Structure formats: C-alpha cells, structure tokens
Amino acid sequence: MNSLKNKNNYTVLDIYNILYNSFGPQGWWPGESKFEILVGAILTQNTTWKNVEKSITNLKKRNLMSFEMILNLDEKDLAMVIKSSGFYNQKAMRLKNILLEIKSKYGSFEDFLKIEKDDARKFLLSQKGIGKETADSIILYAMEKPAFVVDAYTFRIFKRFGFNTDMDYELIKNKVEEYLNGDVKKLKEFHALLVELAKTYCKKVPKCDNCPLEPFCEKNV
C-alpha cells in the first residue's frame, strides 16, 4: 500500500486539511534567521526545544549567533555556551564540523543556501551526526526547499491512521512530498501540525476524545 491511503480512503492531504482546519497555522520553525534555524536543528537532537532555546539565548547574549563567530569560536567554549542542550561536547563538535565543511566547500553560509536540494541533502547526510531528520529539517526550514521531515510522531500517527506500517523514512518522505505537490509552506505546516497532534492527542497512550482525526482513524494503536 504505497499510496498512503487507509481503508476508508483518507489520504495525507485529508489529514493535512483536517489538522490545518483544527489547529490553524503553526508558523514553524522558530528562529530569527536561517542560520539560527540550522543551529537549532542540530542542537535539538535528543533534547527538548525548551533546552535548545536556552542555548540559543546564550549564544545571542554573547553575540555569537553568526556563521563566522561560531566558526572562529573555540570548540570547548562553544560547548559551555550550549550546555543546556545536553550532549554539549558532541553537539559543539558537530556544529563546528559542519560549519567548517560549509566554509571549505561553499565559501559561505549564504552560498550554501543556494545549492540544489539533492546536493544539500547529500552533503548534510555525509556529515557525522547528521541524520535524515536533521538534514531534512535544515533543507525545509533553513533552506526553504521542499522536503518532508519524518519523525517518530509521523510513524506513530500514520500507523494508527491505518497507513502501511512497514513504510520506511524515504518512502514516507517522498509520498508526502508528492501529495503536497512539493509546496514548502504546506510541508512546513504538515510537520508542525503532526507534532501538535502527537503532543495533544496522539500520545504514546492516545487520548482520542476530541482528537480531530478520531472520526477517520483506524485506531491501530
């Protein structure tokens, strides 16, 4: 079942429309600049956004929220500034490494943002510690190119809704992009709407009462 339809013939587009009408626009990703979004995408690995916000605030207080400033900052000093994000030594190393690679390969962050989506994804996935979810978050929210971010919430919701539970990351990503016609705005909103649904209703132990998808869901919990 590669069409992302459940037995009631509801599709990804149906889910998007139901959630958008229920929750409204989410306005993701929080960030004052494209560079800040990239930093946030790396820092948010294995932690909550609340912790990432503390690190971003610390970087801004020290006037370090720029490509060149972090690039030239000592890795140990960077680790201390982003300590609230957890795994701070590892994340400082990853952040420094990717900025060094961008500088070496593309010359500047602005030039990196201009490269083609497929080239960007290949580059990002070649960086140590950057997986598909982080790479696609950067491509979608920082580079504003069509990519769907598949996370644990997506798998949980799609499974319960009755979509093919054996589908892998790439297949889900490609099918959602196809259903939403590569519309960057809709791809941003859909990811954010799924996160909102998972946090409010479709939790590990689901709270189905008042869930906007409940009348259409197959409840494969």
SVG drawing of the C-alpha trace seen along z (x, -y; Angstrom):
<svg xmlns="http://www.w3.org/2000/svg" viewBox="-16 -40 55 44">
<polyline fill="none" stroke="black" stroke-width="0.4" points="0.0,0.0 2.3,-2.8 -0.4,-5.4 -0.7,-6.5 -4.5,-5.8 -6.2,-4.0 -9.1,-1.5 -11.5,-4.5 -9.7,-6.1 -8.4,-9.0 -5.0,-10.3 -2.2,-12.5 -3.9,-15.5 -7.1,-14.7 -5.0,-14.6 -3.3,-17.9 -6.7,-19.7 -8.3,-18.3 -5.4,-19.3 -5.0,-22.7 -8.7,-23.5 -8.5,-22.3 -5.2,-23.7 -4.6,-26.6 -1.2,-27.7 1.7,-26.7 4.4,-29.1 7.3,-26.8 10.4,-26.8 11.2,-29.3 14.2,-31.3 15.2,-34.9 17.5,-33.8 18.2,-30.8 21.5,-30.3 19.7,-30.2 17.4,-27.5 20.4,-25.4 21.9,-25.7 18.6,-24.9 18.1,-21.8 21.5,-20.4 21.0,-21.3 17.5,-19.9 18.8,-16.3 17.9,-14.2 16.5,-17.1 13.5,-19.4 13.1,-22.6 12.9,-24.4 16.6,-23.4 17.6,-24.5 16.0,-27.9 18.3,-28.4 21.4,-27.7 20.2,-30.0 19.6,-32.7 23.1,-32.2 24.6,-32.5 22.7,-35.7 23.7,-37.3 27.3,-36.7 26.8,-38.0 27.8,-34.6 24.8,-33.7 26.5,-34.1 28.3,-31.7 31.7,-33.4 31.5,-33.9 30.7,-30.2 33.2,-29.1 36.0,-31.0 34.9,-30.1 36.9,-27.5 35.0,-24.2 35.3,-23.9 34.0,-27.5 31.1,-26.7 30.3,-23.6 29.9,-25.6 27.6,-28.2 25.3,-25.4 25.5,-23.3 21.7,-23.4 21.1,-21.4 22.7,-18.3 25.4,-16.2 27.0,-19.6 30.6,-18.5 29.3,-16.3 27.0,-18.9 29.7,-21.6 31.9,-19.3 29.1,-18.5 28.2,-22.2 31.8,-23.3 32.5,-20.5 29.5,-21.3 30.4,-25.0 34.0,-24.2 32.8,-21.9 30.4,-24.6 33.2,-27.1 35.6,-24.8 33.1,-23.5 30.8,-26.5 32.7,-29.5 29.9,-31.0 26.6,-30.1 24.7,-32.2 26.2,-30.3 25.4,-27.0 21.8,-28.0 21.7,-28.4 22.7,-24.9 20.2,-22.4 18.1,-20.3 19.6,-16.9 23.1,-18.3 22.3,-19.8 20.9,-16.5 23.8,-14.5 26.2,-17.0 24.3,-17.1 24.0,-13.3 27.7,-13.0 28.4,-14.9 29.0,-13.0 26.0,-13.0 23.6,-14.5 20.8,-12.0 17.8,-12.2 15.5,-14.0 18.1,-16.8 19.1,-17.1 15.5,-17.4 14.7,-19.9 17.6,-22.1 16.6,-21.7 12.9,-22.6 13.1,-25.3 16.5,-26.9 17.0,-26.4 13.2,-26.6 13.4,-23.8 10.7,-21.0 11.5,-18.2 9.3,-16.4 10.6,-15.7 9.6,-12.2 10.0,-11.8 8.7,-9.4 5.4,-11.2 4.9,-10.8 5.3,-7.0 3.1,-6.8 0.2,-8.8 0.4,-7.1 0.4,-3.7 -2.7,-4.5 -4.4,-6.1 -4.0,-2.9 -1.3,-3.7 1.2,-1.0 3.2,-0.4 6.1,1.2 6.9,-2.0 10.4,-3.4 11.6,-7.0 12.4,-7.6 9.1,-6.2 7.0,-8.3 9.0,-11.4 8.7,-11.0 5.0,-10.2 4.1,-13.2 6.1,-15.5 4.2,-14.1 0.8,-14.5 1.6,-18.1 3.0,-18.9 6.4,-20.0 4.7,-23.0 7.3,-24.3 4.7,-26.1 2.4,-23.1 5.3,-20.8 6.4,-23.0 2.9,-23.2 2.2,-19.5 5.2,-18.5 4.3,-21.1 0.7,-20.0 1.6,-16.4 3.8,-17.4 0.9,-19.3 -1.4,-16.4 1.1,-14.0 1.7,-16.2 -2.0,-17.0 -3.9,-13.8 -1.9,-11.1 0.5,-10.4 2.1,-7.1 -1.1,-6.4 -3.6,-8.1 -6.2,-10.5 -8.8,-10.0 -11.6,-12.1 -11.9,-15.4 -9.0,-14.4 -9.8,-15.9 -8.7,-12.7 -10.7,-10.4 -13.7,-10.0 -11.5,-8.9 -8.8,-7.0 -8.5,-3.2 -7.1,-3.3 -4.3,-0.9 -2.7,-1.5"/>
</svg>
